């Protein structure tokens, strides 16, 4: 956990951007199925960024000249179930911040705030500020929009403390992926590999930064089922990341063969995706457009599929016509930080620079980030190849590109359902650093790791 001075500096920077009072809430734990059985509490990321402590039901009140944390005083009865909590005085000393009882929080006049993610917190805020608050809403205006823009500007480029947290998250994420490779064998279920991967994360004092994807059905982009059986000939796609106690996320995908050795067709497609990813990573540098990074990956994928005979025609013409989206329908990556899709609770306001809008074209409509890259930003680069029936068997989705696919060549890749390769990239003053470079990625590296 970063020292209190780090959070004080972050708050001070935000306060310099404020023209009036603002509230940043931590949120409440969500009941799992009844009040006494709750999901583990995690504070809203904006609160964590400014306070560094996951305090349920707390509010940070900011104005240009003052910062006050309002929190629940410790409850002796609750200590019976959850253990003793620090007094507000002790909390103030620890955080280097004025702390007051939550009952003393009174809003007198307009105040800026950000929409929380749960309805309970939103309802509580509505009573406090006497105006509607949309849970999870990203349509902001007035002072709320100005607060969101100020926080985005603050969080887009990571300070040294944040980078240290990201390094630790990616280090443990790497341990998880190597454990998954070692645990993979035919005759076990996906959940066995998931358990091995998450055991490394939990054993490191962390939790997962999102629902783990460990599946032989990699063509389902966010497949969170883990009940499938592994058989020789399958590829296993694992999209698993660790989250530090401070809330910072790792996000990595690797794809490896259940048998420990890729078939010729699997290796051929894998190396097309790997080449596209390498080209995209090489394009990450200060001043580069992330949309161009995405297009670099998409263009590389089309070129590789033409070389395999899956796509027919001129690669540049096919790319211009959107052929990459037939096999790579999602964006090449996103911001990474306290959220695995950093600040996506604010919608495209965070991911898209002012004046830029989301495209409606099949190849770019799911692109989560369109900004000019700057030192301190952290992004994922994660191209893929997927044989998705909804796209490949649907004339309306294929359109004029239906004739560009060689079905016979595609059928020869029937043992490839989905391949995704994802790394976490820190933009540096001179280029980029792959934070996850130690995780086996090339075919020889993966096969060697599995033999070990």
Secondary structure, DSSP 8 states (H G I E B T S, - for coil): ---HHHHHHHHHHHHHH-SS-EEEE-----EEEETTEE------HHHHHHH-S--TT-EEEEETTEEEEEE----HHHHHHH-----HHHHHHHHTSEEEEGGG----S--EE---SSHHHHHHHHHHHTS---TT-----HHHHHHHHHHHHHHSS--HHHHHHHHHHHHHHHHHHHHHHHH--TTSBHHHHHHHHHHHHHHTT-EESS--EEES-TTSTT------B--TT-EEEEEE-EE-TT--B--EEEEEETTSS--HHHHHHHHHHHHHHHHHHHT-STT-BHHHHHHHHHHHHHHHHHHTTSB-S-HHHHHHTTGGGGT--S-S--B-SSSSSTTGGGTHHHHB-TT-----STTTTT---B-B--TT-EEEE--EEE--HHHHT-HHHHGGGGGGB-HHHHHTTTT-SEEE-BEEEEEETTEEEETTTTS--SHHHHHHHHH-
